[in-house]
Amino acid sequence: MANRNQIKQLGRVALAILAAGTWWLAFLQEPVSDTQQVRSEHKIDYFLKNFDALSMTLAGTKKQRIQAEYLQHFADDGSTELTQPTMTMYSPDKPDLHIYSETGYISSDGELVSLNGAVHIKRDALRNIPSMNIDTHNLRVQLPNDFAETDEFVKIKSGINTIEGTGLRAHFREPISIKILRQVRGTHEIN
């Protein structure tokens, strides 16, 4: 009889160990809870109204200025969104170049600015340099080399001359270089 009781006891212990092992395996295989699955949200860590940032050249002259009605910075990816941004690119002894858009985005490294929606670029006239106005949409600006591009329709008016087309690649540092990529047409008046 003693053997039979020992076998029953061993059976119960084995069953208890099996149950505990099954529970442990089920616990390990349990899906991650909803709170753990959700990655950190795209949360604003700070915002500014009437934002204004000026960058300078190594020589201490003004290079670029970015202003916006409203700026919000995101902690998770370091990006920045702008409302009603204005960019100004300065050139010594030349008219400043002003770029306006509806909204904007600055990459986390601060090197790429995406100007979204309608974009207007303006350079005033100065002595023998005629004024220039460029209208387009969704312009990407690489700040370190003052390069801008878009794949959208572009209209350039310089003095009394007009050029239209699709796609733009431009360097806004002197000497300014602007290239329209496709379907180019224009009017040029000779005085």
Secondary structure, 3 states (H helix, E strand, C coil): CHHHHHHHHHHHHHHHHHHHHHHHHHHHHCCCCHHHHCCCCCCEEEEEEEEEEEEECCCCCEEEEEEEEEEEEECCCCCEEEECCEEEECCCCCCCEEEEEEEEEECCCCCEEEEEEEEEEEECCECCECCEEEEEEEEEEEHHHCEEEEEEEEEEEECCEEEEEEEEEEECCCCCEEEEEEEEEEECCCC
